[in-house]
């Protein structure tokens, strides 16, 4: 599908400036992007909403989507950066990190049903992406950091 979907925790203004200046190196600089989660798994952006709904099974909270918790900071036809609100960050941070494999399995099952594709399976890459996203949200909550979501492609 060719779309890059990433999350970064850090100072929102510095992350936005890096995006606007196309300073890709800044996103690898820990003074700008403290933590990163790459969710580029050959998925569509709407699949992140599916993942968000799956998190509710594991954090004992009512399910919430991601999309309604995003605010456009900068957007073009080829890329965008969106602010993620603190409610969604805390929602993901409440997910136990030791449940990553079960979360990935549940997410893959939902996508199998949604796309009627029996070949959709949880993978190590999916586990890593889910683990990184949970870690990012926990770090953001603990460090009072902003979270942005970027897409490109």
Short mmCIF file of the C-alpha atoms (twelve columns), coordinates in Angstrom:
data_MODEL
# 
_entry.id   MODEL 
# 
loop_
_atom_site.group_PDB 
_atom_site.id 
_atom_site.type_symbol 
_atom_site.label_atom_id 
_atom_site.label_alt_id 
_atom_site.label_comp_id 
_atom_site.label_asym_id 
_atom_site.label_seq_id 
_atom_site.Cartn_x 
_atom_site.Cartn_y 
_atom_site.Cartn_z 
_atom_site.pdbx_PDB_model_num 
ATOM 1   C CA . UNK A 1   0.000   0.000   0.000  1 
ATOM 2   C CA . UNK A 2   3.053   2.198   0.368  1 
ATOM 3   C CA . UNK A 3   1.911   4.504   3.161  1 
ATOM 4   C CA . UNK A 4   4.152   5.289   6.118  1 
ATOM 5   C CA . UNK A 5   2.301   5.605   9.440  1 
ATOM 6   C CA . UNK A 6   4.356   6.733   12.427 1 
ATOM 7   C CA . UNK A 7   3.896   8.203   15.890 1 
ATOM 8   C CA . UNK A 8   6.418   10.425  17.671 1 
ATOM 9   C CA . UNK A 9   6.516   11.716  21.248 1 
ATOM 10  C CA . UNK A 10  8.332   14.935  22.029 1 
ATOM 11  C CA . UNK A 11  7.839   18.676  21.796 1 
ATOM 12  C CA . UNK A 12  4.965   19.236  19.369 1 
ATOM 13  C CA . UNK A 13  6.338   22.532  18.016 1 
ATOM 14  C CA . UNK A 14  9.750   21.036  17.282 1 
ATOM 15  C CA . UNK A 15  8.172   18.012  15.614 1 
ATOM 16  C CA . UNK A 16  5.897   20.267  13.542 1 
ATOM 17  C CA . UNK A 17  8.835   22.458  12.512 1 
ATOM 18  C CA . UNK A 18  10.828  19.385  11.444 1 
ATOM 19  C CA . UNK A 19  7.869   18.207  9.378  1 
ATOM 20  C CA . UNK A 20  7.306   21.604  7.752  1 
ATOM 21  C CA . UNK A 21  10.999  21.921  6.901  1 
ATOM 22  C CA . UNK A 22  11.163  18.314  5.636  1 
ATOM 23  C CA . UNK A 23  13.951  17.723  8.149  1 
ATOM 24  C CA . UNK A 24  13.724  13.951  8.298  1 
ATOM 25  C CA . UNK A 25  16.912  13.700  10.369 1 
ATOM 26  C CA . UNK A 26  15.177  15.597  13.187 1 
ATOM 27  C CA . UNK A 27  12.743  12.712  13.618 1 
ATOM 28  C CA . UNK A 28  15.741  10.509  14.495 1 
ATOM 29  C CA . UNK A 29  17.115  13.096  16.947 1 
ATOM 30  C CA . UNK A 30  16.117  12.141  20.528 1 
ATOM 31  C CA . UNK A 31  16.090  15.818  21.509 1 
ATOM 32  C CA . UNK A 32  13.215  16.310  19.039 1 
ATOM 33  C CA . UNK A 33  11.535  12.891  18.890 1 
ATOM 34  C CA . UNK A 34  12.034  11.226  22.264 1 
ATOM 35  C CA . UNK A 35  10.228  8.026   21.218 1 
ATOM 36  C CA . UNK A 36  9.038   6.675   17.868 1 
ATOM 37  C CA . UNK A 37  6.554   3.979   16.862 1 
ATOM 38  C CA . UNK A 38  6.485   2.879   13.228 1 
ATOM 39  C CA . UNK A 39  3.147   1.295   12.335 1 
ATOM 40  C CA . UNK A 40  3.879   0.955   8.604  1 
ATOM 41  C CA . UNK A 41  2.610   -2.606  8.245  1 
ATOM 42  C CA . UNK A 42  0.989   -2.454  4.808  1 
ATOM 43  C CA . UNK A 43  -2.198  -1.234  6.460  1 
ATOM 44  C CA . UNK A 44  -4.613  1.596   5.824  1 
ATOM 45  C CA . UNK A 45  -5.040  4.522   8.224  1 
ATOM 46  C CA . UNK A 46  -8.500  3.224   9.190  1 
ATOM 47  C CA . UNK A 47  -6.810  0.064   10.508 1 
ATOM 48  C CA . UNK A 48  -5.374  2.216   13.296 1 
ATOM 49  C CA . UNK A 49  -8.963  2.844   14.429 1 
ATOM 50  C CA . UNK A 50  -9.468  -0.917  14.511 1 
ATOM 51  C CA . UNK A 51  -6.357  -1.272  16.672 1 
ATOM 52  C CA . UNK A 52  -7.614  1.479   18.949 1 
ATOM 53  C CA . UNK A 53  -10.914 -0.341  19.448 1 
ATOM 54  C CA . UNK A 54  -9.030  -3.573  20.213 1 
ATOM 55  C CA . UNK A 55  -7.118  -1.817  23.005 1 
ATOM 56  C CA . UNK A 56  -10.366 -1.544  25.013 1 
ATOM 57  C CA . UNK A 57  -10.397 -5.305  25.472 1 
ATOM 58  C CA . UNK A 58  -7.083  -5.016  27.305 1 
ATOM 59  C CA . UNK A 59  -7.267  -1.707  29.210 1 
ATOM 60  C CA . UNK A 60  -10.735 -2.107  30.790 1 
ATOM 61  C CA . UNK A 61  -11.898 1.201   29.313 1 
ATOM 62  C CA . UNK A 62  -14.737 1.969   26.911 1 
ATOM 63  C CA . UNK A 63  -13.482 1.702   23.308 1 
ATOM 64  C CA . UNK A 64  -12.429 4.881   21.526 1 
ATOM 65  C CA . UNK A 65  -11.208 5.395   17.993 1 
ATOM 66  C CA . UNK A 66  -8.056  7.238   17.010 1 
ATOM 67  C CA . UNK A 67  -9.428  9.399   14.214 1 
ATOM 68  C CA . UNK A 68  -11.653 11.593  16.391 1 
ATOM 69  C CA . UNK A 69  -8.673  12.228  18.690 1 
ATOM 70  C CA . UNK A 70  -6.480  13.696  15.953 1 
ATOM 71  C CA . UNK A 71  -6.028  17.366  15.038 1 
ATOM 72  C CA . UNK A 72  -4.451  18.349  11.729 1 
ATOM 73  C CA . UNK A 73  -1.286  20.374  12.278 1 
ATOM 74  C CA . UNK A 74  -0.074  20.373  8.655  1 
ATOM 75  C CA . UNK A 75  -1.315  18.453  5.638  1 
ATOM 76  C CA . UNK A 76  -0.644  18.066  1.931  1 
ATOM 77  C CA . UNK A 77  -1.571  15.603  -0.781 1 
ATOM 78  C CA . UNK A 78  1.489   13.479  0.020  1 
ATOM 79  C CA . UNK A 79  2.028   13.782  3.778  1 
ATOM 80  C CA . UNK A 80  0.576   15.058  7.018  1 
ATOM 81  C CA . UNK A 81  1.234   15.555  10.710 1 
ATOM 82  C CA . UNK A 82  -1.552  15.345  13.257 1 
ATOM 83  C CA . UNK A 83  -1.626  16.073  16.963 1 
ATOM 84  C CA . UNK A 84  -2.916  13.245  19.146 1 
ATOM 85  C CA . UNK A 85  -5.003  14.329  22.133 1 
ATOM 86  C CA . UNK A 86  -4.115  13.353  25.679 1 
ATOM 87  C CA . UNK A 87  -7.253  11.227  26.164 1 
ATOM 88  C CA . UNK A 88  -6.141  8.783   23.460 1 
ATOM 89  C CA . UNK A 89  -2.541  8.802   24.697 1 
ATOM 90  C CA . UNK A 90  -3.700  7.879   28.228 1 
ATOM 91  C CA . UNK A 91  -6.102  5.280   26.789 1 
ATOM 92  C CA . UNK A 92  -3.221  3.472   25.048 1 
ATOM 93  C CA . UNK A 93  -0.858  3.969   27.991 1 
ATOM 94  C CA . UNK A 94  -3.356  2.039   30.152 1 
ATOM 95  C CA . UNK A 95  -2.819  -1.099  28.053 1 
ATOM 96  C CA . UNK A 96  -0.590  -3.660  29.829 1 
ATOM 97  C CA . UNK A 97  2.649   -4.015  27.869 1 
ATOM 98  C CA . UNK A 98  2.731   -7.769  28.521 1 
ATOM 99  C CA . UNK A 99  -0.399  -8.286  26.382 1 
ATOM 100 C CA . UNK A 100 1.178   -7.285  23.068 1 
ATOM 101 C CA . UNK A 101 0.921   -10.735 21.421 1 
ATOM 102 C CA . UNK A 102 -2.753  -11.068 22.380 1 
ATOM 103 C CA . UNK A 103 -3.469  -7.536  21.126 1 
ATOM 104 C CA . UNK A 104 -1.797  -8.268  17.792 1 
ATOM 105 C CA . UNK A 105 -3.759  -11.505 17.485 1 
ATOM 106 C CA . UNK A 106 -7.060  -9.713  18.203 1 
ATOM 107 C CA . UNK A 107 -6.177  -6.911  15.769 1 
ATOM 108 C CA . UNK A 108 -5.302  -9.393  13.020 1 
ATOM 109 C CA . UNK A 109 -8.560  -11.285 13.667 1 
ATOM 110 C CA . UNK A 110 -10.595 -8.088  13.289 1 
ATOM 111 C CA . UNK A 111 -8.806  -7.208  10.051 1 
ATOM 112 C CA . UNK A 112 -9.290  -10.781 8.767  1 
ATOM 113 C CA . UNK A 113 -13.025 -10.337 9.309  1 
ATOM 114 C CA . UNK A 114 -13.162 -6.786  7.960  1 
ATOM 115 C CA . UNK A 115 -11.270 -7.578  4.750  1 
ATOM 116 C CA . UNK A 116 -12.478 -11.182 4.440  1 
ATOM 117 C CA . UNK A 117 -8.815  -12.192 4.151  1 
ATOM 118 C CA . UNK A 118 -7.919  -15.436 5.927  1 
ATOM 119 C CA . UNK A 119 -4.215  -14.758 5.279  1 
ATOM 120 C CA . UNK A 120 -4.098  -11.786 7.676  1 
ATOM 121 C CA . UNK A 121 -2.053  -12.999 10.631 1 
ATOM 122 C CA . UNK A 122 -0.323  -11.433 13.609 1 
ATOM 123 C CA . UNK A 123 3.394   -11.123 12.893 1 
ATOM 124 C CA . UNK A 124 6.519   -10.200 14.831 1 
ATOM 125 C CA . UNK A 125 6.491   -6.853  12.995 1 
ATOM 126 C CA . UNK A 126 2.936   -6.270  14.211 1 
ATOM 127 C CA . UNK A 127 3.958   -7.206  17.768 1 
ATOM 128 C CA . UNK A 128 6.862   -4.757  17.606 1 
ATOM 129 C CA . UNK A 129 4.675   -1.945  16.273 1 
ATOM 130 C CA . UNK A 130 2.032   -2.487  18.960 1 
ATOM 131 C CA . UNK A 131 4.689   -2.704  21.693 1 
ATOM 132 C CA . UNK A 132 6.375   0.459   20.432 1 
ATOM 133 C CA . UNK A 133 3.062   2.363   20.355 1 
ATOM 134 C CA . UNK A 134 2.173   1.329   23.910 1 
ATOM 135 C CA . UNK A 135 5.684   2.249   25.101 1 
ATOM 136 C CA . UNK A 136 5.478   5.601   23.305 1 
ATOM 137 C CA . UNK A 137 2.170   6.461   24.981 1 
ATOM 138 C CA . UNK A 138 3.423   5.387   28.411 1 
ATOM 139 C CA . UNK A 139 6.568   7.496   27.925 1 
ATOM 140 C CA . UNK A 140 4.507   10.476  26.759 1 
ATOM 141 C CA . UNK A 141 2.235   10.247  29.807 1 
ATOM 142 C CA . UNK A 142 5.136   9.864   32.238 1 
ATOM 143 C CA . UNK A 143 7.173   12.659  30.635 1 
ATOM 144 C CA . UNK A 144 4.306   15.018  29.821 1 
ATOM 145 C CA . UNK A 145 5.231   14.836  26.122 1 
ATOM 146 C CA . UNK A 146 3.084   15.596  23.119 1 
ATOM 147 C CA . UNK A 147 2.362   12.873  20.577 1 
ATOM 148 C CA . UNK A 148 2.025   13.417  16.842 1 
ATOM 149 C CA . UNK A 149 0.999   11.002  14.118 1 
ATOM 150 C CA . UNK A 150 2.563   11.355  10.706 1 
ATOM 151 C CA . UNK A 151 1.651   9.790   7.410  1 
ATOM 152 C CA . UNK A 152 3.469   9.857   4.099  1 
ATOM 153 C CA . UNK A 153 2.669   8.204   0.834  1 
# 
